[in-house]
Amino acid sequence: MPVTARARSDARPLATTFRPGFALDLPLTLGPLAHGAGDPTLRFDRHGIWRATRTPLGPATIRLSVVGRAIDAEAWGPGAAWLLEGLPAFLGAEDEPSALRPTQPLLRALAGRLRGLRFSRTRVVVEALVPAVIEQKVTGTEARRAYRALIARYGEAAPGPVDLRLPPTPQTLGALPYHAYHPLGLEKRRADTLRRIGRHADLLEEAAALGPALADARLQLIPGVGPWTSAEVRRTALGDPDALSVGDYHVPNLVAWALAGEARGSDARMLELLEPYRGQRARVVRLLEASGLRPPRFGPRMMPRSIAAI
């Protein structure tokens, strides 16, 4: 039966089975797609992993579950076929973890222990750009709160049998005036960037089919999208294993501590330590993040603010 945008919970989904010829850890691979535990577009539960998204063919929801050595996938909505067609890339089939050749014992151990970690490629750009812009220069608590509020206010229910929501359409983002963003916790700078993204969504979505360098240039055509934001998007939308987020608040310290035993690190020091792994620098960072290793905490911490109250 045809799948519609407002598919009922009992509507028949499209389905397929993917049998990876490689080690695959679904939570490790797809975990970075979640923007906090309360992300309304993503759910991890005993039935599998659910994700709601906007595809070039329309809204869709996908459910992934592990059955033996295979991954069963079901998808609802107008974009269901598009999601299933791109399932191998989404689950890291185009990724090449063996391209990382670690020389340090720690990285060799992590690459072996976390060999099911792959870089997912979602092939959707605006959906990755929105939370990346919201996360610019604020605490994680602030960013997650604003992201949830934006989706709750201007998103919509996703197709399928679970209570997930879709992000706002690009048309909605572009049409909203600044004052509509302010109560969500977004000041004028980030609000204006989101409005530009909505107005140039077609140009930005083309970046998903470009190589990393061309995609980076395309993304940074938008005022308010700089190197950090571009890297965040390229890792998700393109599965770029070298998309290193220079300018991050935490990553330089993690890299300096893990690779050099230094409690604090700068962007320059991070780049120096990761230079031997150029082409795979984001993979190194992802392995370190997934390891649970953390640098010592001392000194003042960045405090959350409430922009909506200003």
DRENSESE-857258 format. One line per 5 residues: number of its first residue (from 1); their letters; for each residue x, y, z of N, C-alpha, C, CB. Coordinates in steps of 0.1 Angstrom, whole numbers, plus 2048, in hexadecimal, padded with zeros to 3 digits. Glycine has a CB too. Layout:
// DRENSESE-857258
NUM> a> X:Y:Z:X:Y:Z:X:Y:Z:X:Y:Z; ...
***
This chain:
// DRENSESE-857258
1> mpvta> 808:7F4:800:800:800:800:809:80C:800:7F6:800:80C; 804:818:7FA:80D:823:7FA:80F:829:808:807:82E:7F1; 81A:82F:80A:81D:835:817:81B:844:816:82C:832:81C; 814:84A:81F:810:858:81F:818:860:829:801:85A:820; 818:86D:828:81F:876:831:81A:874:83F:81E:884:82D
6> rarsd> 80D:871:841:807:870:84E:803:861:851:7FA:879:850; 80D:859:84E:80A:84A:84F:805:847:85D:817:842:84C; 7FA:83F:85E:7F5:83A:86B:7FF:830:871:7E7:834:86A; 7FE:82E:87E:807:825:885:806:817:880:804:825:894; 7FB:813:87A:7F9:806:875:7FC:805:865:7EC:800:878
11> arpla> 800:810:85F:803:810:851:80F:807:84E:806:81E:84C; 80F:800:843:81A:7F7:840:826:7FF:83B:815:7ED:834; 831:7FC:842:83E:804:83E:845:7FD:832:847:805:84A; 84E:804:82C:857:7FD:823:862:7F7:82C:85D:807:819; 868:7EC:827:871:7E5:82F:87C:7DF:827:86A:7DA:837
16> ttfrp> 888:7DD:82D:893:7D7:827:89C:7D1:832:89B:7E0:81D; 8A6:7C9:82E:8B0:7C4:837:8BD:7C6:831:8AE:7B4:839; 8C6:7CC:83A:8D4:7CF:836:8DD:7C5:83D:8D7:7DE:839; 8E6:7BF:836:8EF:7B6:83C:8FD:7BB:83A:8EE:7A7:836; 903:7C2:844:910:7C8:842:91B:7BE:842:912:7D2:84D
21> gfald> 924:7C0:839:930:7B7:839:93B:7BD:842:935:7B6:82B; 937:7C4:84C:941:7CA:855:93B:7CB:863:945:7D8:850; 943:7CD:86D:93F:7CF:87B:937:7DC:87B:94A:7CF:885; 92B:7DC:882:923:7E8:882:91C:7E8:890:918:7E7:877; 91F:7F3:897:918:7F6:8A4:90E:801:8A1:923:7F9:8AF
26> lpltl> 901:7FE:8A1:8F7:809:89E:8F8:815:8A7:8EA:802:89E; 8F7:812:8B5:8F8:81E:8BD:904:827:8BC:8F6:81A:8CC; 910:820:8BA:91C:828:8B8:91C:830:8AB:928:81F:8B9; 916:82A:8A1:916:830:894:90C:83B:893:913:826:889; 900:839:898:8F6:843:897:8F4:84C:8A3:8E9:83C:895
31> gplah> 8FB:849:8AE:8FA:852:8BA:8FD:861:8B7:904:84D:8C4; 907:864:8AF:909:873:8AC:8FE:87A:8A6:915:874:8A4; 8F4:873:8A0:8E8:87A:89A:8DF:87F:8A5:8E1:870:891; 8E0:87B:8B1:8D7:87F:8BC:8DC:88C:8C2:8D5:875:8C7; 8D4:896:8C3:8D8:8A3:8CA:8D1:8A3:8D7:8D3:8AF:8C1
36> gagdp> 8D8:89C:8E0:8D3:89A:8EE:8C9:88F:8EF:8CC:8A7:8F2; 8C7:88B:8FC:8BF:87F:8FF:8B0:882:8FB:8BF:87B:90D; 8AC:88E:8FA:89E:891:8F7:89C:895:8E9:899:89C:900; 8A5:892:8E0:8A3:895:8D2:896:890:8CC:8AF:890:8C9; 88D:898:8C8:87F:893:8C4:87F:88C:8B6:876:89E:8C4
41> tlrfd> 88B:88D:8AF:88B:886:8A2:891:878:8A3:893:88F:898; 896:874:8AE:89D:867:8AF:89A:860:8BC:8AD:86A:8AF; 899:853:8BB:896:84B:8C7:89D:83E:8C7:886:848:8C8; 8A3:83B:8D2:8AA:82E:8D4:8A1:826:8DF:8B9:82F:8D9; 89B:81B:8DB:894:813:8E4:895:804:8E2:885:817:8E4
46> rhgiw> 88E:7FC:8E9:890:7EE:8E8:88C:7E8:8DA:888:7E6:8F3; 884:7F0:8D2:880:7EC:8C5:88A:7F0:8BA:872:7F2:8C2; 894:7F8:8BE:89E:7FC:8B4:8A1:80A:8B5:89A:7F8:8A6; 8A6:810:8AA:8A9:81E:8A9:89F:824:89F:8B7:820:8A4; 898:82E:8A3:88E:835:89A:894:843:897:880:836:8A1
51> ratrt> 892:847:88A:896:855:886:88C:85B:87D:8A4:854:880; 888:867:87F:87F:86E:877:887:879:86F:874:875:87E; 885:87B:862:88D:884:85A:885:889:84E:899:87C:855; 88A:893:848:884:898:83C:88D:894:830:882:8A8:83C; 888:88E:826:890:889:81B:88C:891:80F:88E:87A:818
56> plgpa> 893:890:804:88F:897:7F8:882:893:7F2:89A:895:7ED; 87D:888:7F7:86F:883:7F3:865:885:7FD:870:874:7EF; 868:88B:808:85E:88E:813:862:888:820:851:889:80F; 85A:88A:82A:85D:885:838:85D:876:838:852:88A:842; 865:871:842:866:862:844:86B:85F:852:870:85C:839
61> tirls> 867:853:856:86D:84E:863:872:840:860:861:84D:86E; 87E:83D:866:884:830:864:886:829:871:891:831:85C; 884:81C:872:888:814:87D:892:80A:87A:87B:80E:884; 89D:809:882:8A7:800:87F:8A9:7F6:88B:8B5:807:87C; 8AA:7E9:889:8AB:7E0:894:8B5:7D5:88F:89E:7DA:898
66> vvgra> 8BD:7D0:899:8C7:7C6:896:8C0:7B8:897:8D3:7C7:8A0; 8C2:7B0:88D:8BC:7A2:88D:8C8:799:889:8B0:7A1:883; 8CE:793:893:8DA:78B:890:8E5:794:88B:8D7:780:885; 8EA:791:87F:8F5:799:878:8EF:7A3:86E:8FF:790:872; 8E2:7A4:86E:8DB:7AD:864:8D5:7B9:86B:8D1:7A5:85C
71> idaea> 8D1:7C3:863:8CA:7CE:868:8BD:7CF:860:8D2:7DC:866; 8B2:7CD:868:8A5:7CF:862:8A1:7DD:862:89A:7C6:869; 89B:7E2:857:897:7F0:856:889:7F1:851:8A0:7F8:84D; 881:7F9:858:873:7FD:853:872:80C:852:869:7F7:85D; 86B:811:848:86A:81F:846:85C:823:842:874:824:83B
76> wgpga> 858:82E:848:84A:834:845:84B:841:83F:842:834:852; 841:845:837:841:853:832:845:854:823:849:85C:83A; 843:85F:81D:846:861:80F:855:85F:80C:842:86F:80A; 85E:861:815:86C:860:813:871:852:817:873:86A:81B; 868:848:81A:86D:83B:81E:876:834:814:860:832:821
81> awlle> 873:834:808:87B:82E:7FE:889:834:7FD:874:82E:7F0; 889:841:7FE:896:849:7FD:89F:845:809:893:858:7FD; 899:844:815:8A1:83F:820:8A6:831:81F:898:840:82D; 89E:828:81A:8A3:81A:819:8AD:819:80E:897:811:816; 8AC:821:803:8B6:821:7F9:8C3:825:7FE:8B1:829:7ED
86> glpaf> 8C3:82F:807:8D0:834:80C:8D4:82D:819:8CF:842:80F; 8CE:822:81D:8D1:81B:82A:8DF:817:82B:8C8:80F:82B; 8E6:811:821:8F4:80D:823:8FD:819:826:8F9:807:816; 8FB:824:81F:903:830:823:900:835:831:901:83B:818; 8F3:835:834:8EF:839:841:8F5:831:84C:8E0:839:843
91> lgaed> 8F7:824:84A:8FD:81B:854:90C:819:852:8F7:80E:853; 913:822:84A:921:822:849:928:819:83F:926:81F:856; 920:814:835:926:80B:82C:930:812:823:91B:805:823; 92F:820:821:938:827:819:945:82C:821:932:833:813; 944:82A:82E:94F:82E:837:95B:824:836:94A:82F:845
96> epsal> 967:828:839:972:81F:838:97B:821:845:97B:822:82C; 977:81B:850:97E:81D:85C:98D:818:85B:977:815:867; 98F:80F:852:99D:80A:851:9A7:814:84B:99D:7FE:848; 9A1:81F:846:9AA:82A:842:9B1:831:84D:9A2:835:83A; 9AC:82F:859:9B3:834:865:9BE:82A:869:9AA:837:871
101> rptqp> 9CA:82F:869:9D6:826:86D:9DD:82C:879:9E0:825:861; 9D7:829:885:9DC:830:891:9EA:82B:895:9D2:82D:89C; 9F2:834:899:A00:831:89E:A00:830:8AD:A0A:83B:898; 9F7:836:8B4:9F7:836:8C2:9F0:82B:8C8:9F1:844:8C7; 9F5:825:8D3:9EE:819:8D9:9DF:81B:8DC:9F6:814:8E5
106> llral> 9DC:827:8E2:9CF:82A:8E6:9C5:82A:8DA:9CE:838:8EC; 9C9:830:8CF:9C1:830:8C3:9BF:822:8BD:9C6:83A:8B9; 9CA:81B:8BD:9CA:80D:8B7:9C0:805:8C0:9D8:806:8B7; 9C0:806:8CD:9B7:7FF:8D5:9A9:803:8D3:9BB:801:8E4; 9A6:810:8D2:999:815:8D0:993:811:8C2:998:824:8D1
111> agrlr> 99B:811:8B8:997:80D:8AB:993:7FE:8AB:9A2:810:8A0; 99A:7F6:8B2:996:7E8:8B3:98A:7E6:8BC:9A2:7E0:8B9; 989:7ED:8C7:97E:7EB:8D0:971:7F0:8CB:981:7F1:8DE; 972:7FB:8C3:966:802:8BE:965:800:8AF:966:811:8C1; 968:7F5:8AA:969:7F3:89B:95B:7F3:895:96F:7E5:898
116> glrfs> 950:7F2:89D:943:7F4:897:93E:802:895:939:7ED:8A0; 947:80C:899:944:81A:897:947:81E:888:94C:823:8A1; 93C:822:881:93D:826:874:939:835:873:935:81D:86A; 93C:83C:868:937:849:865:92B:848:85C:942:852:85E; 91F:84C:862:913:84C:85B:912:858:851:907:84D:864
121> rtrvv> 90B:856:846:909:860:83C:8FA:862:83A:910:85D:82E; 8F4:86D:83F:8E6:86F:83E:8E1:874:831:8E1:878:849; 8EA:87C:82A:8E7:882:81D:8DD:88D:81E:8E1:877:813; 8DA:892:82A:8D2:89E:82B:8D9:8A9:833:8C5:89A:833; 8DA:8B5:82D:8E3:8BF:832:8DC:8C9:83B:8E8:8C7:826
126> vealv> 8D0:8CE:837:8CA:8D8:840:8C6:8D2:84E:8BD:8DD:839; 8C2:8C6:84E:8BF:8BF:85A:8CB:8BE:864:8BA:8B1:857; 8D7:8BD:85E:8E3:8BD:866:8E7:8CB:86A:8EE:8B6:85F; 8E5:8D5:861:8E9:8E3:863:8E1:8E9:86F:8E7:8EB:857; 8D4:8E6:870:8CC:8ED:87A:8D1:8EB:888:8BE:8E8:879
131> pavie> 8D3:8DF:88D:8D9:8DD:89A:8E7:8E2:89C:8D8:8CF:89F; 8EF:8E1:891:8FD:8E6:892:8FD:8F5:894:904:8E3:885; 8F4:8FD:88D:8F3:90B:88F:8EE:90E:89D:8EA:912:885; 8E4:907:8A2:8DF:909:8AF:8EA:906:8BA:8D3:900:8B2; 8F3:8FD:8B7:8FE:8FA:8C1:90A:903:8C1:903:8EC:8BE
136> qkvtg> 909:90D:8B8:915:917:8B7:916:91F:8C4:913:920:8AB; 922:91D:8CA:926:926:8D5:91D:926:8E1:928:934:8D0; 916:91B:8E4:90E:91B:8F0:910:90D:8F6:8FF:91C:8EC; 90B:90B:902:90D:8FE:909:903:8F4:903:909:900:918; 907:8E7:905:8FE:8DD:900:8F0:8DE:905:904:8CF:903
141> tearr> 8EE:8E2:912:8E1:8E3:918:8D9:8ED:911:8E2:8E6:927; 8DF:8F9:90E:8D8:903:906:8D4:8FF:8F9:8E0:910:905; 8DD:8F8:8F2:8DB:8F4:8E4:8D0:8EA:8E3:8E7:8EE:8DE; 8D0:8E0:8EC:8C6:8D5:8EC:8B8:8DB:8EF:8C9:8CA:8F6; 8B7:8E4:8F8:8AB:8EB:8FB:8A5:8F2:8F0:8AD:8F4:908
146> ayral> 8AD:8FA:8E9:8A9:902:8DD:8A5:8F9:8D2:8B4:90C:8D9; 8AC:8EE:8CF:8A9:8E5:8C4:89C:8DE:8C7:8B4:8DB:8C3; 899:8DA:8D3:88D:8D3:8D6:881:8DD:8D5:88D:8CD:8E4; 883:8E9:8D9:879:8F3:8D9:875:8F7:8CA:87D:900:8E0; 87F:8F8:8C2:87D:8FB:8B3:874:8F0:8AD:88A:8FD:8AC
151> iaryg> 878:8E4:8B0:870:8D9:8AA:862:8D8:8AF:878:8CB:8AB; 861:8DA:8BC:854:8D9:8C3:84B:8E4:8BD:855:8DA:8D2; 850:8EF:8BB:848:8FB:8B7:845:8FB:8A8:84E:908:8BB; 84F:8F7:8A0:84D:8F9:891:84F:8EC:889:857:903:88C; 852:8E1:890:853:8D4:889:845:8CE:887:85C:8CB:890
156> eaapg> 845:8C1:884:838:8BA:882:83A:8AC:886:832:8BC:874; 82F:8A5:888:82F:896:88B:835:88F:87F:821:891:88F; 83E:885:882:844:87D:878:83B:871:874:852:878:87C; 83C:86C:868:834:860:864:838:854:86C:835:85E:855; 830:84A:86D:834:83E:874:82D:83C:881:843:83E:876
161> pvdlr> 830:831:888:829:82D:894:82E:832:8A1:829:81E:895; 839:83B:8A1:83E:840:8AD:83D:84F:8AE:84D:83C:8AF; 83E:854:8BA:83C:863:8BC:849:86A:8BA:836:865:8CA; 84D:86C:8AD:859:874:8AA:854:881:8A3:862:86C:8A1; 85D:88B:8A2:859:897:89B:864:89A:890:858:8A2:8A5
166> lpptp> 85F:8A1:886:868:8A5:87B:86D:8B3:87E:861:8A4:86E; 879:8B7:87A:87E:8C4:87B:875:8CE:872:88D:8C6:877; 875:8DB:875:86E:8E4:86C:873:8E3:85E:86F:8F2:871; 86A:8E6:854:86E:8E6:846:877:8F2:844:862:8E7:83D; 880:8F1:83A:888:8FD:837:880:909:834:891:8FA:82A
171> qtlga> 874:907:82E:86B:912:82B:867:919:838:85F:90E:823; 864:911:842:860:917:84F:86C:91F:855:85C:90C:858; 878:919:855:884:920:85A:886:92D:853:890:917:859; 885:92D:846:887:939:83F:87D:944:841:889:936:830; 871:940:843:866:94A:844:864:950:852:859:943:840
176> lpyha> 869:949:85C:867:94E:86A:86F:95B:86C:86C:943:874; 868:965:872:870:971:876:879:96E:882:866:97C:879; 882:977:884:88C:975:88F:884:973:89C:896:980:890; 87A:97C:89F:874:97C:8AC:86D:96E:8AF:86A:987:8AD; 86B:966:8A5:865:959:8A8:870:94F:8AD:85F:953:89B
181> yhplg> 87C:952:8AA:887:949:8AF:88B:94D:8BE:893:94A:8A6; 889:959:8C1:88E:95E:8CE:888:956:8DA:88B:96D:8D0; 87B:954:8DB:876:94C:8E6:87B:93E:8E7:867:94C:8E5; 881:939:8DC:887:92B:8DC:895:92B:8E2:887:926:8CE; 89A:937:8E5:8A8:937:8EA:8B2:93A:8E0:8AB:92B:8F1
186> lekrr> 8AF:940:8D4:8B8:943:8C9:8B9:952:8C7:8B3:93B:8BC; 8C5:957:8C9:8C7:965:8C6:8C7:968:8B7:8D4:96A:8CD; 8C8:975:8B4:8C7:979:8A6:8D1:973:89D:8C8:988:8A5; 8DE:971:8A1:8E8:96C:899:8E5:95E:894:8F6:96C:8A0; 8E1:955:89D:8DE:947:899:8D1:947:892:8DE:93E:8A5
191> adtlr> 8C7:94F:896:8BA:94F:890:8BB:953:881:8B0:959:897; 8C3:95E:87E:8C5:962:871:8CC:957:868:8CD:96F:870; 8D6:950:86E:8DC:945:867:8D2:93A:863:8E8:93F:86F; 8C9:937:86C:8BF:92C:869:8B6:931:85F:8B7:929:876; 8B2:93E:85F:8AA:944:854:8B1:943:847:8A6:952:858
196> rigrh> 8BE:946:846:8C5:945:839:8C5:937:834:8D3:94B:83B; 8C8:92D:83E:8C8:91F:83A:8BB:91B:834:8CB:917:846; 8B0:91F:83A:8A3:91C:834:8A1:921:826:898:920:83D; 8A6:92D:824:8A3:934:817:8AD:92E:80C:8A6:942:818; 8B7:928:810:8C1:922:806:8C2:913:807:8CF:929:808
201> adlle> 8B8:90D:80C:8B8:8FE:80F:8BC:8F6:802:8AB:8FA:814; 8B6:8F9:7F7:8B9:8F1:7EB:8C8:8F2:7E7:8B1:8F6:7DF; 8CE:8FD:7E8:8DC:8FF:7E5:8E5:8F7:7F0:8E1:90E:7E6; 8E0:8F7:7FC:8E8:8F0:806:8E6:8E1:805:8E3:8F5:814; 8DA:8DC:802:8D8:8CE:801:8E1:8C8:7F6:8CA:8CA:7FE
206> eaaal> 8E5:8CF:7EC:8ED:8CA:7E1:8FB:8C6:7E7:8EF:8D5:7D6; 8FF:8CC:7F2:90C:8C9:7F8:90D:8BA:7FC:90E:8D2:804; 902:8B4:7FE:903:8A5:802:909:89D:7F7:8F5:8A0:805; 908:8A1:7EB:90E:89A:7DF:91C:89E:7DB:905:89A:7D3; 921:8A8:7E2:92E:8AD:7DF:939:8A7:7E8:92F:8BD:7E1
211> gpala> 945:8A8:7E4:950:8A3:7ED:952:8AD:7F8:95E:8A3:7E5; 959:8A8:803:95B:8B0:80F:95F:8BF:80D:964:8AA:818; 969:8C1:804:96E:8CE:802:964:8D7:7FB:97B:8CE:7F9; 95D:8D2:7F1:953:8DA:7EA:947:8DD:7F3:94F:8D4:7DD; 944:8D2:7FB:938:8D4:804:93C:8DE:80F:935:8C6:80B
216> darlq> 948:8DE:814:94C:8E8:81E:94B:8F6:818:95B:8E6:822; 94F:8F8:80C:94E:905:805:940:909:803:955:905:7F8; 937:900:800:929:903:7FD:922:907:80B:922:8F7:7F7; 925:8FF:815:91F:902:822:923:910:827:922:8F8:82C; 930:914:825:934:920:82B:931:92C:822:943:920:82D
221> lipgv> 929:92A:818:924:935:810:919:93D:819:91D:930:803; 913:935:822:909:93B:82A:90F:943:836:8FF:930:830; 90D:950:837:912:957:843:90D:951:850:90D:966:842; 916:94F:859:912:948:866:916:93A:866:903:94A:868; 91A:934:85A:91F:926:85A:92E:927:857:917:91E:84E
226> gpwts> 935:924:862:944:924:861:949:916:861:949:92C:86C; 957:915:863:95D:908:863:958:8FE:86D:96C:909:865; 955:902:879:950:8F9:883:943:8F3:87F:94F:900:891; 93A:8FB:87B:92C:8F7:877:92D:8EE:86B:923:903:874; 935:8F2:861:937:8EA:855:93C:8DC:858:940:8F1:84B
231> aevrr> 945:8DB:861:94B:8CE:865:940:8C5:86C:957:8CF:86E; 938:8CB:874:92D:8C4:87B:924:8BE:871:926:8CD:885; 921:8C6:866:917:8C1:85C:91D:8B7:853:913:8CD:854; 92A:8B9:84F:930:8AF:846:932:8A1:84C:93E:8B4:841; 935:8A1:859:936:894:860:928:88C:85F:93A:895:86E
236> talgd> 91D:893:860:910:88D:860:90B:88A:852:907:895:868; 90A:895:84A:904:894:83D:90C:88C:833:900:8A1:838; 91A:88E:834:923:888:82A:92A:87C:82F:92C:892:825; 92A:87A:83D:932:86F:843:941:872:841:92F:862:83C; 945:87F:842:953:883:840:95B:87F:84C:954:892:83D
241> pdals> 965:876:84C:96D:872:857:978:87B:85B:972:864:855; 979:886:853:984:890:856:97E:89D:85A:98D:892:84A; 971:89E:85C:96A:8AB:85F:96C:8AE:86D:95B:8AA:85B; 977:8B5:870:97B:8B9:87D:976:8C6:882:98B:8B9:87E; 96F:8C6:88D:968:8D3:892:972:8DC:899:95C:8CF:89B
246> vgdyh> 979:8E4:891:982:8EE:897:97A:8F9:89D:98C:8F3:88C; 97D:8FC:8AA:976:906:8B1:96C:900:8BB:96E:90F:8A7; 96D:8F3:8BD:964:8ED:8C7:969:8F0:8D5:964:8DE:8C4; 960:8F0:8DE:963:8F4:8EC:96A:8E8:8F3:956:8F7:8F4; 967:8DC:8F0:96C:8D0:8F7:976:8C8:8F0:960:8C7:8FB
251> vpnlv> 975:8C7:8E3:97D:8BD:8DB:98C:8BF:8DC:979:8BE:8CD; 992:8CC:8DC:9A0:8CD:8DD:9A5:8C8:8EA:9A4:8DC:8DC; 99E:8C9:8F5:9A2:8C4:902:9A2:8B5:902:999:8C9:90D; 998:8AF:8FC:998:8A0:8FB:9A3:89B:8F3:98A:89C:8F5; 9A6:8A1:8E8:9B1:89C:8DF:9BE:89E:8E6:9B1:8A3:8D1
256> awala> 9C1:8A9:8EC:9CD:8AC:8F3:9CF:8A2:8FE:9CE:8BA:8F8; 9C5:89F:906:9C6:896:911:9C8:888:90D:9B9:897:91A; 9C1:883:903:9C2:875:8FE:9CF:872:8F7:9B6:872:8F6; 9D3:87C:8EF:9DF:879:8E6:9EC:87E:8EB:9DC:87F:8D8; 9EB:887:8F5:9F8:88D:8FA:9F8:88E:909:9FA:89B:8F4
261> gearg> 9EE:88A:910:9EE:88B:91F:9ED:899:924:9FA:884:924; 9E8:8A2:91C:9E8:8B1:920:9D9:8B4:923:9ED:8BA:914; 9D7:8BA:92F:9C9:8BC:934:9C2:8C6:92C:9CA:8C0:942; 9C9:8CF:925:9C2:8D9:91D:9C8:8DB:910:9C2:8E7:925; 9C0:8DD:906:9C6:8DF:8F8:9BF:8EA:8F1:9C4:8D2:8F1
266> sdarm> 9C6:8F0:8E7:9C1:8FA:8DE:9BD:8F4:8D1:9CB:906:8DD; 9B7:8FB:8C8:9B4:8F6:8BB:9C2:8F3:8B4:9AC:901:8B3; 9CC:8FC:8B6:9D8:8FA:8AF:9DF:8ED:8B4:9E2:906:8B2; 9DE:8EA:8C1:9E4:8DE:8C6:9DC:8D2:8C1:9E4:8DE:8D5; 9CF:8D3:8C0:9C7:8C8:8BB:9CB:8C5:8AD:9B8:8CB:8BC
271> lelle> 9CC:8CF:8A4:9D0:8CD:896:9DD:8C7:895:9CF:8DA:88F; 9E6:8CB:89E:9F4:8C5:89D:9F4:8B6:8A1:9FD:8CC:8A7; 9EC:8B3:8AB:9EC:8A5:8B0:9E4:89C:8A5:9E5:8A4:8BD; 9DB:8A1:89E:9D3:89A:895:9D8:89A:887:9C5:89F:895; 9E3:8A2:884:9E8:8A2:877:9EC:895:871:9F4:8AC:877
276> pyrgq> 9F2:88C:879:9F6:87F:873:9EA:877:86E:9FD:876:87E; 9DE:87B:873:9D2:873:86F:9C9:87B:865:9CA:870:87B; 9CF:885:85E:9C7:88D:855:9C0:884:84B:9D1:897:84D; 9B3:887:849:9AA:87E:841:9A1:876:84A:9B3:875:838; 9A6:874:856:99E:86C:860:99D:873:86E:9A5:85E:861
281> rarvv> 99F:880:86E:9A0:887:87B:993:886:882:9A4:895:878; 987:888:87B:97B:887:882:978:879:888:96F:88A:879; 97E:86F:881:97C:861:886:984:85F:894:981:857:87C; 990:865:894:998:865:8A0:990:86B:8AC:9A5:86C:89F; 98A:877:8A9:982:87E:8B4:976:875:8B8:97E:88B:8AF
286> rllea> 970:86F:8AE:964:867:8B1:968:85B:8BA:95D:862:8A4; 973:855:8B7:978:84A:8BF:97B:84E:8CD:984:843:8B9; 981:85A:8CE:984:85F:8DC:977:862:8E3:98D:86B:8DB; 96D:868:8DD:961:86B:8E3:95A:85F:8E8:958:874:8DA; 95A:854:8DF:952:848:8E3:95A:840:8ED:951:840:8D6
291> sglrp> 966:843:8F0:96E:83B:8F9:96A:83E:908:97D:83E:8F8; 964:84A:90A:961:84E:917:96C:855:91E:95D:842:920; 977:856:918:983:85E:91D:97F:86C:91E:98F:85B:915; 982:873:929:980:881:92B:98C:888:931:973:883:933; 98F:894:92D:99A:89C:934:996:8A0:941:99E:8A8:92B
296> prfgp> 99F:8A3:94A:99C:8A8:958:993:8B5:956:9A8:8AB:960; 98A:8B7:960:982:8C3:960:987:8CC:96B:973:8BF:962; 98A:8D8:967:98E:8E2:971:98C:8F0:96B:99C:8E0:977; 98B:8FA:973:989:908:96D:97A:90A:96B:991:90A:961; 977:916:967:969:91A:964:963:913:959:967:929:962
301> rmmpr> 956:90F:95A:94F:908:94F:945:912:949:947:8FC:954; 942:910:93C:939:918:935:92B:917:93B:939:915:925; 925:921:93F:918:921:945:90C:923:93C:917:92B:951; 901:91B:93D:8F6:91D:935:8EF:92B:937:8EB:912:937; 8E9:930:92C:8E2:93C:92D:8D3:93A:928:8E9:947:924
306> siaai> 8CB:944:92B:8BD:943:926:8BB:94F:91D:8B3:942:931; 8BD:94D:910:8BC:958:906:8AD:95C:905:8C1:954:8F9; 8A4:953:907:896:956:905:891:960:910:88E:949:906; 899:960:91C:895:969:926:89B:977:925:899:963:933; 8A4:979:91B:8AB:985:91A:8A1:98F:913:8B8:984:912
***
